[in-house]
Amino acid sequence: MRKVSRARRLTAFALLIALQIILTRFLSIQTPVVRISFFFVPIAISAILFGPWVAGMLAAVADVMGFFLNPVGTFHPGFILSAFLTGVVYGLFLYRKEVTWLRIALAALMVSLLINLGLNSLWLSQILGQGVWGLIIGRVIKEAVLFVVQIPVILVSWQALKRPLRRYQTE
């Protein structure tokens, strides 16, 4: 595999961060409790290409930058942790491994259960002053639908982008 320059890799980082901000903040359906978007695509792509820690950092940076560019709701540092952990989980399942529907499903399931339903519901309960279990129950349907959508979307996105993006992959 050919070595990629630092400038090209930084450009890829910037493009993935910008794409995540656009998909999360500007091309999403937002309510106080639920956000429906395709934010997971750039996180999964960065996890496949660069690994868990880089994907986590890119997701966290995108979360902070996205909030300051388009501040919707209240700032809570827990969401930065959730974004970081989402990148890490996708990276642990997809980095330097064959990208299959099963690996994507396992990563998406972990993110849905532990991070989105678990941690994000906890952060929302702290912000809104509501019980965490009441929030989880309302968010289960959204997570179930999003889980089913994530698998084919990530798989198709990677299949379409893997040839042009392979050169950026870390060795």
N, CA, C and O of each residue as an XYZ file, in Angstrom:
684
protein
N       0.836     -1.174      0.000
C       0.000      0.000      0.000
C       0.884      1.241      0.000
O       1.879      1.301      0.721
N       0.524      2.211     -0.796
C       1.278      3.446     -0.926
C       1.115      4.330      0.312
O       0.026      4.419      0.879
N       2.194      4.974      0.723
C       2.142      5.862      1.873
C       1.446      7.165      1.484
O       1.755      7.751      0.446
N       0.518      7.612      2.308
C      -0.260      8.822      2.042
C       0.360      9.977      2.819
O       0.770      9.817      3.969
N       0.423     11.128      2.183
C       1.013     12.290      2.840
C       0.146     12.743      4.009
O      -1.058     12.490      4.052
N       0.776     13.402      4.930
C       0.081     13.924      6.109
C      -0.995     14.929      5.696
O      -2.070     14.965      6.295
N      -0.715     15.735      4.690
C      -1.695     16.725      4.229
C      -2.945     16.043      3.673
O      -4.061     16.488      3.939
N      -2.768     14.975      2.908
C      -3.932     14.247      2.373
C      -4.736     13.596      3.485
O      -5.967     13.600      3.448
N      -4.058     13.044      4.464
C      -4.764     12.417      5.582
C      -5.530     13.474      6.381
O      -6.673     13.240      6.774
N      -4.918     14.624      6.623
C      -5.615     15.703      7.336
C      -6.818     16.206      6.537
O      -7.848     16.560      7.111
N      -6.683     16.234      5.221
C      -7.812     16.617      4.371
C      -8.941     15.610      4.494
O     -10.110     15.991      4.564
N      -8.606     14.338      4.522
C      -9.629     13.298      4.709
C     -10.302     13.448      6.068
O     -11.520     13.300      6.174
N      -9.516     13.745      7.122
C     -10.087     13.971      8.449
C     -11.081     15.124      8.400
O     -12.198     15.014      8.905
N     -10.665     16.230      7.788
C     -11.517     17.421      7.720
C     -12.804     17.148      6.949
O     -13.877     17.601      7.348
N     -12.700     16.416      5.859
C     -13.897     16.097      5.075
C     -14.855     15.196      5.853
O     -16.069     15.396      5.793
N     -14.338     14.220      6.572
C     -15.194     13.352      7.376
C     -15.856     14.112      8.528
O     -17.019     13.870      8.849
N     -15.118     15.021      9.142
C     -15.696     15.853     10.202
C     -16.788     16.743      9.628
O     -17.869     16.851     10.207
N     -16.513     17.384      8.491
C     -17.517     18.255      7.867
C     -18.767     17.469      7.479
O     -19.888     17.939      7.673
N     -18.571     16.286      6.938
C     -19.709     15.455      6.552
C     -20.537     15.053      7.767
O     -21.767     15.055      7.714
N     -19.868     14.713      8.849
C     -20.606     14.357     10.064
C     -21.387     15.551     10.609
O     -22.529     15.391     11.040
N     -20.796     16.736     10.597
C     -21.498     17.932     11.074
C     -22.721     18.210     10.208
O     -23.801     18.492     10.728
N     -22.559     18.132      8.907
C     -23.681     18.399      7.998
C     -24.799     17.386      8.208
O     -25.966     17.764      8.306
N     -24.452     16.095      8.278
C     -25.472     15.065      8.450
C     -26.152     15.149      9.819
O     -27.344     14.866      9.934
N     -25.408     15.533     10.848
C     -25.956     15.582     12.196
C     -26.750     16.854     12.456
O     -27.852     16.796     13.000
N     -26.208     17.990     12.076
C     -26.794     19.270     12.469
C     -27.742     19.872     11.442
O     -28.688     20.569     11.808
N     -27.502     19.612     10.175
C     -28.270     20.315      9.148
C     -29.196     19.400      8.348
O     -30.203     19.874      7.822
N     -28.893     18.125      8.242
C     -29.721     17.198      7.482
C     -30.297     16.123      8.404
O     -30.176     14.928      8.136
N     -30.919     16.566      9.482
C     -31.488     15.622     10.433
C     -32.845     16.113     10.902
O     -33.200     17.281     10.743
N     -33.589     15.190     11.481
C     -34.863     15.523     12.119
C     -34.576     15.588     13.607
O     -34.089     14.623     14.195
N     -34.879     16.731     14.218
C     -34.482     16.976     15.598
C     -35.694     17.297     16.466
O     -36.506     18.156     16.121
N     -35.809     16.597     17.602
C     -36.746     16.950     18.660
C     -35.923     17.087     19.935
O     -34.736     16.761     19.922
N     -36.509     17.559     21.037
C     -35.708     17.665     22.268
C     -35.151     16.331     22.759
O     -34.122     16.312     23.435
N     -35.800     15.224     22.436
C     -35.387     13.927     22.969
C     -34.758     13.025     21.907
O     -33.933     12.175     22.244
N     -35.123     13.187     20.640
C     -34.689     12.278     19.584
C     -34.128     13.065     18.399
O     -34.683     14.090     18.002
N     -33.020     12.570     17.840
C     -32.468     13.111     16.596
C     -32.302     11.942     15.632
O     -31.686     10.929     15.960
N     -32.867     12.105     14.431
C     -32.744     11.071     13.409
C     -31.882     11.637     12.290
O     -32.226     12.643     11.670
N     -30.750     10.972     12.042
C     -29.846     11.431     10.988
C     -28.957     10.274     10.550
O     -29.020      9.175     11.101
N     -28.134     10.545      9.556
C     -27.171      9.566      9.062
C     -25.763      9.878      9.569
O     -24.781      9.641      8.866
N     -25.666     10.408     10.787
C     -24.380     10.766     11.387
C     -23.424      9.591     11.455
O     -22.210      9.792     11.480
N     -23.931      8.391     11.485
C     -23.124      7.194     11.687
C     -22.266      6.846     10.475
O     -21.276      6.128     10.615
N     -22.623      7.336      9.286
C     -21.868      6.972      8.074
C     -20.427      7.483      8.134
O     -19.510      6.676      7.984
N     -20.174      8.784      8.346
C     -18.770      9.219      8.402
C     -18.008      8.639      9.593
O     -16.795      8.444      9.516
N     -18.715      8.360     10.698
C     -18.034      7.742     11.834
C     -17.585      6.329     11.466
O     -16.452      5.945     11.753
N     -18.454      5.564     10.841
C     -18.098      4.197     10.442
C     -16.990      4.201      9.395
O     -16.067      3.391      9.474
N     -17.065      5.093      8.422
C     -16.024      5.176      7.385
C     -14.678      5.530      8.017
O     -13.657      4.928      7.684
N     -14.675      6.509      8.930
C     -13.405      6.873      9.578
C     -12.893      5.727     10.444
O     -11.681      5.539     10.558
N     -13.787      4.961     11.055
C     -13.363      3.810     11.861
C     -12.732      2.736     10.989
O     -11.723      2.140     11.366
N     -13.321      2.486      9.827
C     -12.769      1.489      8.905
C     -11.394      1.924      8.412
O     -10.472      1.111      8.332
N     -11.258      3.190      8.086
C     -10.016      3.694      7.495
C      -8.900      3.916      8.510
O      -7.746      3.579      8.245
N      -9.233      4.478      9.669
C      -8.194      4.984     10.568
C      -8.145      4.327     11.936
O      -7.211      4.581     12.697
N      -9.116      3.493     12.273
C      -9.079      2.803     13.547
C      -9.925      3.457     14.621
O     -10.472      4.542     14.429
N     -10.025      2.767     15.771
C     -10.943      3.215     16.813
C     -10.604      4.557     17.446
O     -11.499      5.368     17.685
N      -9.337      4.802     17.719
C      -8.996      6.025     18.443
C      -9.131      7.253     17.553
O      -9.626      8.288     17.998
N      -8.704      7.151     16.324
C      -8.851      8.279     15.396
C     -10.328      8.527     15.111
O     -10.767      9.677     15.092
N     -11.097      7.465     14.888
C     -12.532      7.623     14.636
C     -13.216      8.266     15.843
O     -14.092      9.115     15.683
N     -12.821      7.866     17.029
C     -13.374      8.478     18.236
C     -13.042      9.947     18.338
O     -13.899     10.767     18.668
N     -11.782     10.283     18.053
C     -11.380     11.700     18.107
C     -12.108     12.522     17.044
O     -12.564     13.632     17.319
N     -12.216     11.979     15.831
C     -12.917     12.703     14.774
C     -14.382     12.924     15.141
O     -14.921     14.008     14.914
N     -15.026     11.911     15.703
C     -16.427     12.042     16.107
C     -16.586     13.071     17.226
O     -17.536     13.853     17.220
N     -15.664     13.072     18.182
C     -15.727     14.033     19.284
C     -15.506     15.463     18.781
O     -16.224     16.384     19.171
N     -14.508     15.635     17.915
C     -14.246     16.967     17.346
C     -15.455     17.442     16.545
O     -15.844     18.606     16.644
N     -16.046     16.556     15.757
C     -17.230     16.924     14.968
C     -18.388     17.304     15.880
O     -19.149     18.218     15.563
N     -18.532     16.617     17.006
C     -19.611     16.932     17.936
C     -19.428     18.330     18.532
O     -20.381     19.107     18.596
N     -18.223     18.645     18.961
C     -17.957     19.968     19.545
C     -18.114     21.058     18.493
O     -18.790     22.060     18.727
N     -17.491     20.863     17.332
C     -17.589     21.877     16.270
C     -19.036     22.054     15.812
O     -19.483     23.177     15.580
N     -19.761     20.952     15.684
C     -21.155     21.016     15.269
C     -22.008     21.797     16.249
O     -22.882     22.565     15.847
N     -21.753     21.598     17.540
C     -22.528     22.338     18.531
C     -22.265     23.839     18.427
O     -23.201     24.637     18.496
N     -21.014     24.226     18.263
C     -20.714     25.644     18.216
C     -21.110     26.289     16.891
O     -21.374     27.491     16.844
N     -21.156     25.506     15.816
C     -21.626     26.038     14.537
C     -23.146     26.160     14.484
O     -23.681     27.089     13.880
N     -23.832     25.220     15.117
C     -25.294     25.201     15.101
C     -25.787     24.712     16.458
O     -26.169     23.551     16.606
N     -25.775     25.619     17.463
C     -26.111     25.191     18.825
C     -27.605     24.912     18.985
O     -28.410     25.827     19.155
N     -27.952     23.639     18.927
C     -29.321     23.205     19.153
C     -29.347     22.520     20.507
O     -28.620     21.548     20.718
N     -30.155     22.998     21.415
C     -30.242     22.401     22.738
C     -29.163     22.914     23.664
O     -28.515     23.928     23.402
N     -28.990     22.197     24.741
C     -28.040     22.567     25.783
C     -26.742     21.792     25.602
O     -26.757     20.614     25.245
N     -25.623     22.460     25.849
C     -24.332     21.782     25.770
C     -24.174     20.861     26.977
O     -24.436     21.263     28.111
N     -23.748     19.639     26.730
C     -23.448     18.685     27.799
C     -22.213     17.902     27.363
O     -22.221     17.286     26.298
N     -21.151     17.915     28.172
C     -19.921     17.224     27.778
C     -20.092     15.710     27.638
O     -19.270     15.056     26.998
N     -21.122     15.161     28.213
C     -21.367     13.730     28.076
C     -21.587     13.315     26.632
O     -21.234     12.201     26.247
N     -22.175     14.209     25.819
C     -22.395     13.880     24.420
C     -21.078     13.779     23.649
O     -20.990     13.047     22.664
N     -20.063     14.509     24.094
C     -18.737     14.391     23.478
C     -18.168     13.001     23.776
O     -17.604     12.350     22.896
N     -18.324     12.559     25.017
C     -17.894     11.211     25.387
C     -18.641     10.168     24.559
O     -18.038      9.206     24.083
N     -19.943     10.352     24.387
C     -20.741      9.416     23.588
C     -20.257      9.369     22.149
O     -20.152      8.294     21.559
N     -19.961     10.531     21.583
C     -19.463     10.580     20.207
C     -18.130      9.849     20.102
O     -17.921      9.055     19.185
N     -17.227     10.120     21.047
C     -15.928      9.447     21.055
C     -16.094      7.933     21.144
O     -15.471      7.194     20.382
N     -16.929      7.473     22.065
C     -17.133      6.043     22.240
C     -17.783      5.396     21.018
O     -17.509      4.235     20.713
N     -18.633      6.132     20.325
C     -19.232      5.607     19.093
C     -18.151      5.303     18.066
O     -18.157      4.235     17.455
N     -17.222      6.236     17.873
C     -16.109      5.992     16.952
C     -15.247      4.825     17.380
O     -14.810      4.030     16.548
N     -15.002      4.719     18.676
C     -14.184      3.622     19.195
C     -14.872      2.278     18.950
O     -14.227      1.324     18.515
N     -16.166      2.200     19.224
C     -16.885      0.933     19.045
C     -16.877      0.520     17.575
O     -16.579     -0.632     17.260
N     -17.198      1.442     16.677
C     -17.152      1.097     15.255
C     -15.743      0.657     14.848
O     -15.584     -0.289     14.077
N     -14.734      1.336     15.362
C     -13.360      0.980     15.038
C     -12.971     -0.402     15.541
O     -12.280     -1.144     14.845
N     -13.408     -0.750     16.739
C     -13.084     -2.067     17.292
C     -13.692     -3.194     16.458
O     -13.106     -4.271     16.352
N     -14.846     -2.953     15.875
C     -15.501     -3.993     15.088
C     -15.095     -3.990     13.609
O     -15.171     -5.030     12.955
N     -14.665     -2.838     13.069
C     -14.490     -2.738     11.622
C     -13.064     -2.463     11.146
O     -12.761     -2.704      9.977
N     -12.199     -1.976     11.998
C     -10.850     -1.609     11.568
C      -9.999     -2.852     11.316
O      -9.925     -3.754     12.151
N      -9.360     -2.878     10.147
C      -8.487     -3.977      9.723
C      -9.198     -5.338      9.724
O      -8.585     -6.380      9.955
N     -10.477     -5.294      9.467
C     -11.273     -6.513      9.373
C     -12.136     -6.413      8.122
O     -12.376     -5.322      7.604
N     -12.592     -7.545      7.653
C     -13.510     -7.526      6.522
C     -14.815     -6.873      6.980
O     -15.371     -7.241      8.015
N     -15.292     -5.912      6.210
C     -16.519     -5.200      6.560
C     -17.703     -6.036      6.075
O     -18.020     -6.065      4.886
N     -18.345     -6.711      7.022
C     -19.486     -7.573      6.711
C     -20.719     -7.035      7.416
O     -20.626     -6.213      8.327
N     -21.878     -7.515      6.976
C     -23.114     -7.063      7.617
C     -23.138     -7.482      9.083
O     -23.703     -6.763      9.908
N     -22.541     -8.628      9.434
C     -22.541     -9.083     10.826
C     -21.702     -8.171     11.715
O     -22.128     -7.810     12.812
N     -20.520     -7.798     11.250
C     -19.675     -6.880     12.030
C     -20.348     -5.523     12.201
O     -20.320     -4.932     13.280
N     -20.954     -5.040     11.116
C     -21.670     -3.760     11.190
C     -22.839     -3.879     12.167
O     -23.071     -2.978     12.973
N     -23.568     -4.983     12.096
C     -24.717     -5.186     12.986
C     -24.279     -5.230     14.451
O     -24.939     -4.649     15.313
N     -23.176     -5.912     14.733
C     -22.691     -5.986     16.117
C     -22.251     -4.613     16.618
O     -22.550     -4.237     17.752
N     -21.544     -3.868     15.775
C     -21.117     -2.521     16.164
C     -22.328     -1.619     16.381
O     -22.406     -0.906     17.382
N     -23.270     -1.654     15.442
C     -24.463     -0.817     15.553
C     -25.289     -1.198     16.786
O     -25.855     -0.326     17.446
N     -25.360     -2.483     17.096
C     -26.102     -2.931     18.272
C     -25.458     -2.406     19.556
O     -26.152     -1.931     20.455
N     -24.143     -2.492     19.635
C     -23.433     -1.975     20.810
C     -23.641     -0.471     20.962
O     -23.905      0.023     22.058
N     -23.520      0.248     19.851
C     -23.712      1.702     19.894
C     -25.150      2.025     20.296
O     -25.377      2.902     21.129
N     -26.119      1.324     19.711
C     -27.526      1.593     20.019
C     -27.850      1.334     21.489
O     -28.461      2.170     22.155
N     -27.434      0.169     21.986
C     -27.791     -0.192     23.358
C     -26.998      0.571     24.407
O     -27.577      1.183     25.305
N     -25.678      0.536     24.294
C     -24.840      1.108     25.346
C     -24.733      2.632     25.287
O     -24.809      3.309     26.312
N     -24.557      3.160     24.080
C     -24.290      4.594     23.966
C     -25.579      5.383     23.756
O     -25.885      6.285     24.535
N     -26.338      5.052     22.711
C     -27.522      5.856     22.408
C     -28.634      5.682     23.442
O     -29.170      6.667     23.950
N     -28.980      4.435     23.754
C     -30.028      4.221     24.761
C     -29.506      4.419     26.176
O     -30.215      4.951     27.030
N     -28.285      4.000     26.428
C     -27.724      4.108     27.775
C     -27.224      5.495     28.111
O     -27.881      6.259     28.819
N     -26.046      5.809     27.590
C     -25.404      7.075     27.954
C     -26.182      8.306     27.500
O     -26.387      9.230     28.287
N     -26.619      8.331     26.235
C     -27.316      9.529     25.754
C     -28.626      9.765     26.491
O     -29.010     10.912     26.719
N     -29.315      8.694     26.866
C     -30.530      8.866     27.673
C     -30.183      9.431     29.056
O     -30.924     10.250     29.600
N     -29.062      8.992     29.614
C     -28.610      9.542     30.895
C     -28.306     11.031     30.768
O     -28.716     11.826     31.614
N     -27.578     11.413     29.698
C     -27.255     12.843     29.509
C     -28.540     13.662     29.335
O     -28.667     14.748     29.899
N     -29.483     13.142     28.557
C     -30.749     13.851     28.350
C     -31.545     13.965     29.643
O     -32.185     14.988     29.888
N     -31.514     12.931     30.468
C     -32.249     13.004     31.740
C     -31.642     14.070     32.648
O     -32.364     14.734     33.390
N     -30.340     14.235     32.595
C     -29.689     15.279     33.386
C     -30.063     16.669     32.877
O     -30.273     17.588     33.669
N     -30.145     16.821     31.566
C     -30.488     18.115     30.979
C     -31.961     18.454     31.203
O     -32.295     19.569     31.603
N     -32.838     17.484     30.942
C     -34.279     17.725     30.977
C     -34.902     17.544     32.354
O     -36.043     17.950     32.572
N     -34.173     16.942     33.280
C     -34.712     16.703     34.612
C     -35.791     15.636     34.632
O     -36.669     15.656     35.495
N     -35.734     14.715     33.701
C     -36.701     13.621     33.640
C     -36.008     12.318     34.040
O     -34.781     12.225     34.059
N     -36.818     11.328     34.353
C     -36.274     10.019     34.692
C     -35.664      9.360     33.466
O     -36.202      9.456     32.363
N     -34.547      8.698     33.666
C     -33.834      8.085     32.560
C     -34.656      6.971     31.921
O     -34.610      6.799     30.703
N     -35.408      6.209     32.719
C     -36.187      5.100     32.160
C     -37.320      5.598     31.275
O     -37.651      4.962     30.274
N     -37.909      6.711     31.628
C     -38.951      7.296     30.777
C     -38.402      7.717     29.424
O     -39.078      7.577     28.405
N     -37.194      8.226     29.412
C     -36.555      8.611     28.154
C     -36.174      7.387     27.329
O     -36.340      7.384     26.109
N     -35.669      6.356     27.984
C     -35.251      5.154     27.262
C     -36.439      4.523     26.546
O     -36.331      4.129     25.384
N     -37.550      4.429     27.227
C     -38.734      3.806     26.630
C     -39.161      4.559     25.372
O     -39.514      3.937     24.370
N     -39.132      5.870     25.413
C     -39.508      6.665     24.251
C     -38.509      6.574     23.113
O     -38.868      6.793     21.956
N     -37.272      6.258     23.421
C     -36.217      6.237     22.405
C     -35.977      4.849     21.803
O     -35.240      4.727     20.824
N     -36.578      3.820     22.361
C     -36.357      2.454     21.891
C     -36.804      2.283     20.441
O     -36.093      1.664     19.649
N     -37.963      2.816     20.083
C     -38.470      2.666     18.711
C     -37.513      3.330     17.725
O     -37.192      2.747     16.690
N     -37.062      4.523     18.029
C     -36.118      5.219     17.152
C     -34.839      4.406     16.980
O     -34.331      4.286     15.865
N     -34.319      3.853     18.053
C     -33.088      3.065     17.979
C     -33.289      1.771     17.191
O     -32.404      1.352     16.446
N     -34.448      1.141     17.356
C     -34.725     -0.097     16.612
C     -34.771      0.177     15.113
O     -34.203     -0.576     14.322
N     -35.445      1.253     14.726
C     -35.526      1.606     13.302
C     -34.148      1.997     12.783
O     -33.744      1.558     11.707
N     -33.426      2.816     13.538
C     -32.104      3.260     13.104
C     -31.132      2.084     13.005
O     -30.294      2.050     12.104
N     -31.233      1.134     13.911
C     -30.379     -0.056     13.872
C     -30.561     -0.807     12.553
O     -29.585     -1.200     11.914
N     -31.806     -1.001     12.156
C     -32.100     -1.725     10.911
C     -31.608     -0.941      9.697
O     -31.186     -1.537      8.706
N     -31.658      0.382      9.763
C     -31.229      1.227      8.643
C     -29.704      1.270      8.541
O     -29.156      1.285      7.439
N     -29.022      1.290      9.681
C     -27.561      1.454      9.692
C     -26.826      0.359      8.931
O     -25.862      0.641      8.219
N     -27.260     -0.857      9.070
C     -26.522     -1.982      8.492
C     -26.396     -1.851      6.973
O     -25.275     -1.841      6.465
N     -27.503     -1.749      6.226
C     -27.335     -1.628      4.768
C     -26.713     -0.297      4.341
O     -25.982     -0.253      3.351
N     -26.988      0.780      5.066
C     -26.436      2.083      4.672
C     -24.917      2.086      4.813
O     -24.218      2.547      3.911
N     -24.400      1.582      5.923
C     -22.945      1.528      6.106
C     -22.320      0.572      5.092
O     -21.294      0.891      4.493
N     -22.926     -0.589      4.898
C     -22.381     -1.571      3.963
C     -22.347     -1.024      2.535
O     -21.333     -1.153      1.849
N     -23.426     -0.427      2.090
C     -23.485      0.128      0.734
C     -22.534      1.322      0.602
O     -21.859      1.466     -0.417
N     -22.481      2.175      1.625
C     -21.568      3.329      1.578
C     -20.122      2.872      1.467
O     -19.360      3.416      0.667
N     -19.733      1.875      2.263
C     -18.360      1.388      2.211
C     -18.059      0.724      0.876
O     -16.983      0.927      0.313
N     -18.998     -0.066      0.362
C     -18.785     -0.708     -0.933
C     -18.585      0.332     -2.032
O     -17.770      0.138     -2.934
N     -19.320      1.422     -1.956
C     -19.203      2.474     -2.973
C     -17.919      3.282     -2.816
O     -17.381      3.786     -3.802
N     -17.422      3.409     -1.581
C     -16.284      4.300     -1.329
C     -14.955      3.593     -1.091
O     -13.920      4.255     -1.028
N     -14.954      2.267     -0.956
C     -13.720      1.616     -0.532
C     -12.584      1.740     -1.539
O     -11.430      1.887     -1.135
N     -12.869      1.688     -2.817
C     -11.773      1.810     -3.797
C     -11.126      3.190     -3.753
O      -9.902      3.270     -3.650
N     -11.889      4.280     -3.825
C     -11.223      5.579     -3.784
C     -10.623      5.918     -2.414
O      -9.671      6.695     -2.342
N     -11.155      5.357     -1.335
C     -10.672      5.725     -0.007
C      -9.598      4.798      0.549
O      -8.972      5.135      1.554
N      -9.368      3.662     -0.059
C      -8.367      2.713      0.450
C      -6.991      3.340      0.598
O      -6.228      2.972      1.491
N      -6.672      4.287     -0.280
C      -5.339      4.886     -0.210
C      -5.110      5.673      1.089
O      -3.967      5.915      1.475
N      -6.203      6.072      1.765
C      -6.075      6.827      3.007
C      -5.988      5.933      4.231
O      -5.675      6.404      5.324
N      -6.259      4.664      4.061
C      -6.312      3.732      5.165
C      -4.951      3.613      5.835
O      -3.920      3.507      5.170
N      -4.966      3.633      7.170
C      -3.704      3.472      7.898
C      -3.301      2.017      7.890
O      -4.141      1.117      7.871
N      -2.021      1.810      7.903
C      -1.494      0.442      7.820
C      -1.204     -0.123      9.161
O      -0.755     -1.265      9.266
